């Protein structure tokens, strides 16, 4: 068996394992509810009529108990997560690590923008200014002037972001504005 074949088999097994792992919590919950339904039914069997529309009472009672148990579990989980805020740190982490919701600069990226990107942009502006001085064609000079102006404005905009520590809502891309975390416009 070749190394690529081993990797392919390992990948297939891992994918199946992840699928099973994700489904295990839901499957476990369903099995728990089914087990409780069948366990509780004999204790409350007398509350259901013997036949409902020709269907034996067990076929009606067990599903009703199952639905009630699932509803109680859902209400408890809602109270646990939302009212008691038991997963506040995890939900905050989801917000912070979601690339479409983060607008505050993390230290690595702030350093990269300050030490790599902005100096690179400035050097491009310098090159364009030197080309502008040497250029004789008016059309080309106009184009270079427009590019110099654009790059200067971009450098100033990025410097402003770095000084603030976040990207202000006005500079946020239009297609991503719906993901902007807060209207307070401050660093997390």
PyMOL CGO cylinders between C-alpha atoms (Angstrom):
from pymol import cmd
from pymol.cgo import CYLINDER

trace = [
    CYLINDER, 0.00, 0.00, 0.00, 1.39, 3.39, -0.94, 0.3, 1, 1, 1, 1, 1, 1,
    CYLINDER, 1.39, 3.39, -0.94, 1.74, 6.26, 1.48, 0.3, 1, 1, 1, 1, 1, 1,
    CYLINDER, 1.74, 6.26, 1.48, -0.97, 8.23, -0.36, 0.3, 1, 1, 1, 1, 1, 1,
    CYLINDER, -0.97, 8.23, -0.36, -3.35, 5.29, 0.00, 0.3, 1, 1, 1, 1, 1, 1,
    CYLINDER, -3.35, 5.29, 0.00, -2.71, 5.16, 3.77, 0.3, 1, 1, 1, 1, 1, 1,
    CYLINDER, -2.71, 5.16, 3.77, -3.38, 8.89, 4.04, 0.3, 1, 1, 1, 1, 1, 1,
    CYLINDER, -3.38, 8.89, 4.04, -6.61, 8.53, 2.08, 0.3, 1, 1, 1, 1, 1, 1,
    CYLINDER, -6.61, 8.53, 2.08, -7.83, 5.68, 4.29, 0.3, 1, 1, 1, 1, 1, 1,
    CYLINDER, -7.83, 5.68, 4.29, -6.83, 7.56, 7.45, 0.3, 1, 1, 1, 1, 1, 1,
    CYLINDER, -6.83, 7.56, 7.45, -8.67, 10.65, 6.20, 0.3, 1, 1, 1, 1, 1, 1,
    CYLINDER, -8.67, 10.65, 6.20, -11.85, 8.66, 5.45, 0.3, 1, 1, 1, 1, 1, 1,
    CYLINDER, -11.85, 8.66, 5.45, -11.76, 7.04, 8.91, 0.3, 1, 1, 1, 1, 1, 1,
    CYLINDER, -11.76, 7.04, 8.91, -11.20, 10.40, 10.60, 0.3, 1, 1, 1, 1, 1, 1,
    CYLINDER, -11.20, 10.40, 10.60, -14.08, 11.99, 8.71, 0.3, 1, 1, 1, 1, 1, 1,
    CYLINDER, -14.08, 11.99, 8.71, -16.40, 9.17, 9.76, 0.3, 1, 1, 1, 1, 1, 1,
    CYLINDER, -16.40, 9.17, 9.76, -15.18, 9.48, 13.35, 0.3, 1, 1, 1, 1, 1, 1,
    CYLINDER, -15.18, 9.48, 13.35, -15.89, 13.21, 13.41, 0.3, 1, 1, 1, 1, 1, 1,
    CYLINDER, -15.89, 13.21, 13.41, -19.37, 12.62, 11.97, 0.3, 1, 1, 1, 1, 1, 1,
    CYLINDER, -19.37, 12.62, 11.97, -20.12, 10.03, 14.66, 0.3, 1, 1, 1, 1, 1, 1,
    CYLINDER, -20.12, 10.03, 14.66, -18.70, 12.26, 17.40, 0.3, 1, 1, 1, 1, 1, 1,
    CYLINDER, -18.70, 12.26, 17.40, -20.91, 15.19, 16.35, 0.3, 1, 1, 1, 1, 1, 1,
    CYLINDER, -20.91, 15.19, 16.35, -23.99, 13.01, 16.22, 0.3, 1, 1, 1, 1, 1, 1,
    CYLINDER, -23.99, 13.01, 16.22, -23.23, 11.19, 19.47, 0.3, 1, 1, 1, 1, 1, 1,
    CYLINDER, -23.23, 11.19, 19.47, -24.58, 13.92, 21.78, 0.3, 1, 1, 1, 1, 1, 1,
    CYLINDER, -24.58, 13.92, 21.78, -27.89, 14.10, 19.93, 0.3, 1, 1, 1, 1, 1, 1,
    CYLINDER, -27.89, 14.10, 19.93, -28.12, 10.32, 19.67, 0.3, 1, 1, 1, 1, 1, 1,
    CYLINDER, -28.12, 10.32, 19.67, -27.40, 9.98, 23.37, 0.3, 1, 1, 1, 1, 1, 1,
    CYLINDER, -27.40, 9.98, 23.37, -30.10, 12.53, 24.19, 0.3, 1, 1, 1, 1, 1, 1,
    CYLINDER, -30.10, 12.53, 24.19, -32.65, 10.74, 22.02, 0.3, 1, 1, 1, 1, 1, 1,
    CYLINDER, -32.65, 10.74, 22.02, -31.82, 7.36, 23.54, 0.3, 1, 1, 1, 1, 1, 1,
    CYLINDER, -31.82, 7.36, 23.54, -32.16, 8.86, 27.02, 0.3, 1, 1, 1, 1, 1, 1,
    CYLINDER, -32.16, 8.86, 27.02, -35.58, 10.31, 26.18, 0.3, 1, 1, 1, 1, 1, 1,
    CYLINDER, -35.58, 10.31, 26.18, -36.78, 7.04, 24.61, 0.3, 1, 1, 1, 1, 1, 1,
    CYLINDER, -36.78, 7.04, 24.61, -35.56, 5.06, 27.59, 0.3, 1, 1, 1, 1, 1, 1,
    CYLINDER, -35.56, 5.06, 27.59, -37.28, 7.42, 30.03, 0.3, 1, 1, 1, 1, 1, 1,
    CYLINDER, -37.28, 7.42, 30.03, -40.49, 7.29, 27.98, 0.3, 1, 1, 1, 1, 1, 1,
    CYLINDER, -40.49, 7.29, 27.98, -40.68, 3.51, 28.10, 0.3, 1, 1, 1, 1, 1, 1,
    CYLINDER, -40.68, 3.51, 28.10, -39.67, 3.47, 31.76, 0.3, 1, 1, 1, 1, 1, 1,
    CYLINDER, -39.67, 3.47, 31.76, -42.29, 6.04, 32.82, 0.3, 1, 1, 1, 1, 1, 1,
    CYLINDER, -42.29, 6.04, 32.82, -45.14, 4.72, 30.69, 0.3, 1, 1, 1, 1, 1, 1,
    CYLINDER, -45.14, 4.72, 30.69, -46.18, 1.82, 32.96, 0.3, 1, 1, 1, 1, 1, 1,
    CYLINDER, -46.18, 1.82, 32.96, -46.54, 4.25, 35.90, 0.3, 1, 1, 1, 1, 1, 1,
    CYLINDER, -46.54, 4.25, 35.90, -48.92, 6.57, 34.05, 0.3, 1, 1, 1, 1, 1, 1,
    CYLINDER, -48.92, 6.57, 34.05, -50.55, 4.04, 31.72, 0.3, 1, 1, 1, 1, 1, 1,
    CYLINDER, -50.55, 4.04, 31.72, -53.95, 4.38, 33.43, 0.3, 1, 1, 1, 1, 1, 1,
    CYLINDER, -53.95, 4.38, 33.43, -54.21, 8.05, 32.38, 0.3, 1, 1, 1, 1, 1, 1,
    CYLINDER, -54.21, 8.05, 32.38, -54.59, 7.17, 28.70, 0.3, 1, 1, 1, 1, 1, 1,
    CYLINDER, -54.59, 7.17, 28.70, -57.74, 5.61, 27.23, 0.3, 1, 1, 1, 1, 1, 1,
    CYLINDER, -57.74, 5.61, 27.23, -57.32, 1.96, 26.24, 0.3, 1, 1, 1, 1, 1, 1,
    CYLINDER, -57.32, 1.96, 26.24, -57.83, 2.78, 22.54, 0.3, 1, 1, 1, 1, 1, 1,
    CYLINDER, -57.83, 2.78, 22.54, -57.66, 6.14, 20.76, 0.3, 1, 1, 1, 1, 1, 1,
    CYLINDER, -57.66, 6.14, 20.76, -59.14, 5.97, 17.26, 0.3, 1, 1, 1, 1, 1, 1,
    CYLINDER, -59.14, 5.97, 17.26, -58.42, 2.23, 17.24, 0.3, 1, 1, 1, 1, 1, 1,
    CYLINDER, -58.42, 2.23, 17.24, -54.77, 2.73, 18.27, 0.3, 1, 1, 1, 1, 1, 1,
    CYLINDER, -54.77, 2.73, 18.27, -53.60, 1.01, 21.49, 0.3, 1, 1, 1, 1, 1, 1,
    CYLINDER, -53.60, 1.01, 21.49, -52.79, 3.43, 24.32, 0.3, 1, 1, 1, 1, 1, 1,
    CYLINDER, -52.79, 3.43, 24.32, -49.09, 2.53, 24.38, 0.3, 1, 1, 1, 1, 1, 1,
    CYLINDER, -49.09, 2.53, 24.38, -48.70, 3.85, 20.82, 0.3, 1, 1, 1, 1, 1, 1,
    CYLINDER, -48.70, 3.85, 20.82, -50.17, 7.20, 21.91, 0.3, 1, 1, 1, 1, 1, 1,
    CYLINDER, -50.17, 7.20, 21.91, -48.79, 7.44, 25.47, 0.3, 1, 1, 1, 1, 1, 1,
    CYLINDER, -48.79, 7.44, 25.47, -45.11, 6.73, 24.80, 0.3, 1, 1, 1, 1, 1, 1,
    CYLINDER, -45.11, 6.73, 24.80, -44.73, 9.36, 22.03, 0.3, 1, 1, 1, 1, 1, 1,
    CYLINDER, -44.73, 9.36, 22.03, -46.53, 11.95, 24.22, 0.3, 1, 1, 1, 1, 1, 1,
    CYLINDER, -46.53, 11.95, 24.22, -44.15, 11.21, 27.11, 0.3, 1, 1, 1, 1, 1, 1,
    CYLINDER, -44.15, 11.21, 27.11, -41.19, 11.36, 24.70, 0.3, 1, 1, 1, 1, 1, 1,
    CYLINDER, -41.19, 11.36, 24.70, -42.26, 14.79, 23.41, 0.3, 1, 1, 1, 1, 1, 1,
    CYLINDER, -42.26, 14.79, 23.41, -42.76, 16.05, 26.97, 0.3, 1, 1, 1, 1, 1, 1,
    CYLINDER, -42.76, 16.05, 26.97, -39.31, 14.83, 28.04, 0.3, 1, 1, 1, 1, 1, 1,
    CYLINDER, -39.31, 14.83, 28.04, -37.66, 16.43, 24.99, 0.3, 1, 1, 1, 1, 1, 1,
    CYLINDER, -37.66, 16.43, 24.99, -39.51, 19.70, 25.71, 0.3, 1, 1, 1, 1, 1, 1,
    CYLINDER, -39.51, 19.70, 25.71, -38.38, 19.66, 29.36, 0.3, 1, 1, 1, 1, 1, 1,
    CYLINDER, -38.38, 19.66, 29.36, -34.77, 19.01, 28.28, 0.3, 1, 1, 1, 1, 1, 1,
    CYLINDER, -34.77, 19.01, 28.28, -34.98, 21.86, 25.75, 0.3, 1, 1, 1, 1, 1, 1,
    CYLINDER, -34.98, 21.86, 25.75, -36.40, 24.30, 28.35, 0.3, 1, 1, 1, 1, 1, 1,
    CYLINDER, -36.40, 24.30, 28.35, -33.72, 23.32, 30.87, 0.3, 1, 1, 1, 1, 1, 1,
    CYLINDER, -33.72, 23.32, 30.87, -30.95, 23.76, 28.30, 0.3, 1, 1, 1, 1, 1, 1,
    CYLINDER, -30.95, 23.76, 28.30, -32.36, 27.15, 27.31, 0.3, 1, 1, 1, 1, 1, 1,
    CYLINDER, -32.36, 27.15, 27.31, -32.44, 28.28, 30.95, 0.3, 1, 1, 1, 1, 1, 1,
    CYLINDER, -32.44, 28.28, 30.95, -28.94, 26.88, 31.54, 0.3, 1, 1, 1, 1, 1, 1,
    CYLINDER, -28.94, 26.88, 31.54, -27.32, 28.58, 28.54, 0.3, 1, 1, 1, 1, 1, 1,
    CYLINDER, -27.32, 28.58, 28.54, -29.26, 31.84, 28.18, 0.3, 1, 1, 1, 1, 1, 1,
    CYLINDER, -29.26, 31.84, 28.18, -30.70, 32.79, 31.55, 0.3, 1, 1, 1, 1, 1, 1,
    CYLINDER, -30.70, 32.79, 31.55, -27.89, 31.51, 33.74, 0.3, 1, 1, 1, 1, 1, 1,
    CYLINDER, -27.89, 31.51, 33.74, -25.31, 32.43, 31.04, 0.3, 1, 1, 1, 1, 1, 1,
    CYLINDER, -25.31, 32.43, 31.04, -23.27, 29.32, 31.68, 0.3, 1, 1, 1, 1, 1, 1,
    CYLINDER, -23.27, 29.32, 31.68, -21.51, 29.54, 28.31, 0.3, 1, 1, 1, 1, 1, 1,
    CYLINDER, -21.51, 29.54, 28.31, -20.78, 33.28, 28.37, 0.3, 1, 1, 1, 1, 1, 1,
    CYLINDER, -20.78, 33.28, 28.37, -17.01, 32.81, 27.93, 0.3, 1, 1, 1, 1, 1, 1,
    CYLINDER, -17.01, 32.81, 27.93, -17.48, 30.34, 25.07, 0.3, 1, 1, 1, 1, 1, 1,
    CYLINDER, -17.48, 30.34, 25.07, -19.90, 32.65, 23.24, 0.3, 1, 1, 1, 1, 1, 1,
    CYLINDER, -19.90, 32.65, 23.24, -17.50, 35.56, 23.73, 0.3, 1, 1, 1, 1, 1, 1,
    CYLINDER, -17.50, 35.56, 23.73, -14.72, 33.39, 22.31, 0.3, 1, 1, 1, 1, 1, 1,
    CYLINDER, -14.72, 33.39, 22.31, -16.92, 32.57, 19.31, 0.3, 1, 1, 1, 1, 1, 1,
    CYLINDER, -16.92, 32.57, 19.31, -17.41, 36.27, 18.69, 0.3, 1, 1, 1, 1, 1, 1,
    CYLINDER, -17.41, 36.27, 18.69, -13.73, 37.10, 19.07, 0.3, 1, 1, 1, 1, 1, 1,
    CYLINDER, -13.73, 37.10, 19.07, -12.46, 34.22, 16.93, 0.3, 1, 1, 1, 1, 1, 1,
    CYLINDER, -12.46, 34.22, 16.93, -15.09, 34.58, 14.21, 0.3, 1, 1, 1, 1, 1, 1,
    CYLINDER, -15.09, 34.58, 14.21, -13.17, 36.20, 11.34, 0.3, 1, 1, 1, 1, 1, 1,
    CYLINDER, -13.17, 36.20, 11.34, -16.26, 37.98, 10.04, 0.3, 1, 1, 1, 1, 1, 1,
    CYLINDER, -16.26, 37.98, 10.04, -17.04, 39.64, 13.38, 0.3, 1, 1, 1, 1, 1, 1,
    CYLINDER, -17.04, 39.64, 13.38, -13.59, 40.66, 14.55, 0.3, 1, 1, 1, 1, 1, 1,
    CYLINDER, -13.59, 40.66, 14.55, -12.67, 44.23, 13.86, 0.3, 1, 1, 1, 1, 1, 1,
    CYLINDER, -12.67, 44.23, 13.86, -10.28, 44.82, 16.75, 0.3, 1, 1, 1, 1, 1, 1,
    CYLINDER, -10.28, 44.82, 16.75, -6.65, 44.19, 15.85, 0.3, 1, 1, 1, 1, 1, 1,
    CYLINDER, -6.65, 44.19, 15.85, -4.92, 41.32, 17.53, 0.3, 1, 1, 1, 1, 1, 1,
    CYLINDER, -4.92, 41.32, 17.53, -1.30, 41.97, 18.55, 0.3, 1, 1, 1, 1, 1, 1,
    CYLINDER, -1.30, 41.97, 18.55, 0.28, 39.91, 15.76, 0.3, 1, 1, 1, 1, 1, 1,
    CYLINDER, 0.28, 39.91, 15.76, -1.74, 41.61, 13.04, 0.3, 1, 1, 1, 1, 1, 1,
    CYLINDER, -1.74, 41.61, 13.04, -1.23, 45.03, 14.53, 0.3, 1, 1, 1, 1, 1, 1,
    CYLINDER, -1.23, 45.03, 14.53, 2.53, 44.45, 14.47, 0.3, 1, 1, 1, 1, 1, 1,
    CYLINDER, 2.53, 44.45, 14.47, 2.34, 43.12, 10.90, 0.3, 1, 1, 1, 1, 1, 1,
    CYLINDER, 2.34, 43.12, 10.90, 0.39, 46.14, 9.69, 0.3, 1, 1, 1, 1, 1, 1,
    CYLINDER, 0.39, 46.14, 9.69, 2.73, 48.60, 11.47, 0.3, 1, 1, 1, 1, 1, 1,
    CYLINDER, 2.73, 48.60, 11.47, 6.04, 46.96, 10.65, 0.3, 1, 1, 1, 1, 1, 1,
    CYLINDER, 6.04, 46.96, 10.65, 5.42, 45.34, 7.27, 0.3, 1, 1, 1, 1, 1, 1,
    CYLINDER, 5.42, 45.34, 7.27, 2.40, 46.63, 5.38, 0.3, 1, 1, 1, 1, 1, 1,
    CYLINDER, 2.40, 46.63, 5.38, 2.53, 50.38, 6.08, 0.3, 1, 1, 1, 1, 1, 1,
    CYLINDER, 2.53, 50.38, 6.08, 6.29, 50.68, 5.32, 0.3, 1, 1, 1, 1, 1, 1,
    CYLINDER, 6.29, 50.68, 5.32, 5.76, 48.66, 2.14, 0.3, 1, 1, 1, 1, 1, 1,
    CYLINDER, 5.76, 48.66, 2.14, 2.94, 50.99, 1.08, 0.3, 1, 1, 1, 1, 1, 1,
    CYLINDER, 2.94, 50.99, 1.08, 5.12, 54.03, 1.82, 0.3, 1, 1, 1, 1, 1, 1,
    CYLINDER, 5.12, 54.03, 1.82, 7.92, 52.62, -0.33, 0.3, 1, 1, 1, 1, 1, 1,
    CYLINDER, 7.92, 52.62, -0.33, 5.43, 52.08, -3.16, 0.3, 1, 1, 1, 1, 1, 1,
    CYLINDER, 5.43, 52.08, -3.16, 4.34, 55.71, -2.82, 0.3, 1, 1, 1, 1, 1, 1,
    CYLINDER, 4.34, 55.71, -2.82, 7.99, 56.81, -2.99, 0.3, 1, 1, 1, 1, 1, 1,
    CYLINDER, 7.99, 56.81, -2.99, 8.57, 54.76, -6.13, 0.3, 1, 1, 1, 1, 1, 1,
    CYLINDER, 8.57, 54.76, -6.13, 5.44, 56.19, -7.74, 0.3, 1, 1, 1, 1, 1, 1,
    CYLINDER, 5.44, 56.19, -7.74, 6.52, 59.74, -6.86, 0.3, 1, 1, 1, 1, 1, 1,
    CYLINDER, 6.52, 59.74, -6.86, 9.92, 59.16, -8.48, 0.3, 1, 1, 1, 1, 1, 1,
    CYLINDER, 9.92, 59.16, -8.48, 8.24, 57.73, -11.57, 0.3, 1, 1, 1, 1, 1, 1,
    CYLINDER, 8.24, 57.73, -11.57, 5.95, 60.75, -11.63, 0.3, 1, 1, 1, 1, 1, 1,
    CYLINDER, 5.95, 60.75, -11.63, 8.94, 63.12, -11.65, 0.3, 1, 1, 1, 1, 1, 1,
    CYLINDER, 8.94, 63.12, -11.65, 10.58, 61.27, -14.55, 0.3, 1, 1, 1, 1, 1, 1,
    CYLINDER, 10.58, 61.27, -14.55, 7.43, 60.74, -16.61, 0.3, 1, 1, 1, 1, 1, 1,
    CYLINDER, 7.43, 60.74, -16.61, 6.86, 62.99, -19.63, 0.3, 1, 1, 1, 1, 1, 1,
    CYLINDER, 6.86, 62.99, -19.63, 3.53, 61.68, -20.91, 0.3, 1, 1, 1, 1, 1, 1,
    CYLINDER, 3.53, 61.68, -20.91, 0.65, 63.73, -19.40, 0.3, 1, 1, 1, 1, 1, 1,
    CYLINDER, 0.65, 63.73, -19.40, -1.81, 60.85, -19.44, 0.3, 1, 1, 1, 1, 1, 1,
    CYLINDER, -1.81, 60.85, -19.44, 0.64, 58.62, -17.57, 0.3, 1, 1, 1, 1, 1, 1,
    CYLINDER, 0.64, 58.62, -17.57, 1.40, 61.44, -15.11, 0.3, 1, 1, 1, 1, 1, 1,
    CYLINDER, 1.40, 61.44, -15.11, -2.31, 61.84, -14.39, 0.3, 1, 1, 1, 1, 1, 1,
    CYLINDER, -2.31, 61.84, -14.39, -2.63, 58.11, -13.77, 0.3, 1, 1, 1, 1, 1, 1,
    CYLINDER, -2.63, 58.11, -13.77, 0.41, 58.11, -11.43, 0.3, 1, 1, 1, 1, 1, 1,
    CYLINDER, 0.41, 58.11, -11.43, -0.95, 61.15, -9.56, 0.3, 1, 1, 1, 1, 1, 1,
    CYLINDER, -0.95, 61.15, -9.56, -4.25, 59.33, -9.00, 0.3, 1, 1, 1, 1, 1, 1,
    CYLINDER, -4.25, 59.33, -9.00, -2.44, 56.20, -7.73, 0.3, 1, 1, 1, 1, 1, 1,
    CYLINDER, -2.44, 56.20, -7.73, -0.21, 58.25, -5.40, 0.3, 1, 1, 1, 1, 1, 1,
    CYLINDER, -0.21, 58.25, -5.40, -3.24, 59.99, -3.95, 0.3, 1, 1, 1, 1, 1, 1,
    CYLINDER, -3.24, 59.99, -3.95, -5.05, 56.68, -3.45, 0.3, 1, 1, 1, 1, 1, 1,
    CYLINDER, -5.05, 56.68, -3.45, -2.08, 54.99, -1.73, 0.3, 1, 1, 1, 1, 1, 1,
    CYLINDER, -2.08, 54.99, -1.73, -1.50, 58.03, 0.52, 0.3, 1, 1, 1, 1, 1, 1,
    CYLINDER, -1.50, 58.03, 0.52, -5.14, 57.95, 1.63, 0.3, 1, 1, 1, 1, 1, 1,
    CYLINDER, -5.14, 57.95, 1.63, -4.94, 54.19, 2.27, 0.3, 1, 1, 1, 1, 1, 1,
    CYLINDER, -4.94, 54.19, 2.27, -1.79, 54.56, 4.38, 0.3, 1, 1, 1, 1, 1, 1,
    CYLINDER, -1.79, 54.56, 4.38, -3.44, 57.32, 6.44, 0.3, 1, 1, 1, 1, 1, 1,
    CYLINDER, -3.44, 57.32, 6.44, -6.59, 55.26, 6.88, 0.3, 1, 1, 1, 1, 1, 1,
    CYLINDER, -6.59, 55.26, 6.88, -4.61, 52.23, 8.10, 0.3, 1, 1, 1, 1, 1, 1,
    CYLINDER, -4.61, 52.23, 8.10, -2.52, 54.39, 10.45, 0.3, 1, 1, 1, 1, 1, 1,
    CYLINDER, -2.52, 54.39, 10.45, -5.78, 55.72, 11.91, 0.3, 1, 1, 1, 1, 1, 1,
    CYLINDER, -5.78, 55.72, 11.91, -7.02, 52.15, 12.43, 0.3, 1, 1, 1, 1, 1, 1,
    CYLINDER, -7.02, 52.15, 12.43, -3.79, 51.20, 14.18, 0.3, 1, 1, 1, 1, 1, 1,
    CYLINDER, -3.79, 51.20, 14.18, -3.93, 54.27, 16.44, 0.3, 1, 1, 1, 1, 1, 1,
    CYLINDER, -3.93, 54.27, 16.44, -7.54, 53.47, 17.37, 0.3, 1, 1, 1, 1, 1, 1,
    CYLINDER, -7.54, 53.47, 17.37, -6.85, 49.74, 17.74, 0.3, 1, 1, 1, 1, 1, 1,
    CYLINDER, -6.85, 49.74, 17.74, -9.90, 48.79, 15.69, 0.3, 1, 1, 1, 1, 1, 1,
    CYLINDER, -9.90, 48.79, 15.69, -11.55, 49.38, 12.34, 0.3, 1, 1, 1, 1, 1, 1,
    CYLINDER, -11.55, 49.38, 12.34, -14.27, 52.05, 12.66, 0.3, 1, 1, 1, 1, 1, 1,
    CYLINDER, -14.27, 52.05, 12.66, -17.69, 51.21, 11.30, 0.3, 1, 1, 1, 1, 1, 1,
    CYLINDER, -17.69, 51.21, 11.30, -17.44, 53.85, 8.57, 0.3, 1, 1, 1, 1, 1, 1,
    CYLINDER, -17.44, 53.85, 8.57, -14.38, 52.05, 7.11, 0.3, 1, 1, 1, 1, 1, 1,
    CYLINDER, -14.38, 52.05, 7.11, -15.82, 48.57, 7.52, 0.3, 1, 1, 1, 1, 1, 1,
    CYLINDER, -15.82, 48.57, 7.52, -16.56, 46.83, 4.17, 0.3, 1, 1, 1, 1, 1, 1,
    CYLINDER, -16.56, 46.83, 4.17, -20.20, 47.33, 3.15, 0.3, 1, 1, 1, 1, 1, 1,
    CYLINDER, -20.20, 47.33, 3.15, -20.91, 43.62, 2.63, 0.3, 1, 1, 1, 1, 1, 1,
    CYLINDER, -20.91, 43.62, 2.63, -19.64, 42.85, 6.16, 0.3, 1, 1, 1, 1, 1, 1,
    CYLINDER, -19.64, 42.85, 6.16, -21.29, 45.72, 8.09, 0.3, 1, 1, 1, 1, 1, 1,
    CYLINDER, -21.29, 45.72, 8.09, -24.05, 43.40, 9.31, 0.3, 1, 1, 1, 1, 1, 1,
    CYLINDER, -24.05, 43.40, 9.31, -21.37, 41.50, 11.25, 0.3, 1, 1, 1, 1, 1, 1,
    CYLINDER, -21.37, 41.50, 11.25, -20.03, 44.60, 13.03, 0.3, 1, 1, 1, 1, 1, 1,
    CYLINDER, -20.03, 44.60, 13.03, -20.15, 43.64, 16.71, 0.3, 1, 1, 1, 1, 1, 1,
    CYLINDER, -20.15, 43.64, 16.71, -21.17, 46.83, 18.45, 0.3, 1, 1, 1, 1, 1, 1,
    CYLINDER, -21.17, 46.83, 18.45, -22.28, 50.37, 17.85, 0.3, 1, 1, 1, 1, 1, 1,
    CYLINDER, -22.28, 50.37, 17.85, -20.01, 51.60, 20.66, 0.3, 1, 1, 1, 1, 1, 1,
    CYLINDER, -20.01, 51.60, 20.66, -16.98, 51.41, 18.37, 0.3, 1, 1, 1, 1, 1, 1,
    CYLINDER, -16.98, 51.41, 18.37, -14.37, 50.47, 20.92, 0.3, 1, 1, 1, 1, 1, 1,
    CYLINDER, -14.37, 50.47, 20.92, -11.80, 47.75, 21.33, 0.3, 1, 1, 1, 1, 1, 1,
    CYLINDER, -11.80, 47.75, 21.33, -13.06, 44.53, 22.95, 0.3, 1, 1, 1, 1, 1, 1,
]
cmd.load_cgo(trace, "trace")
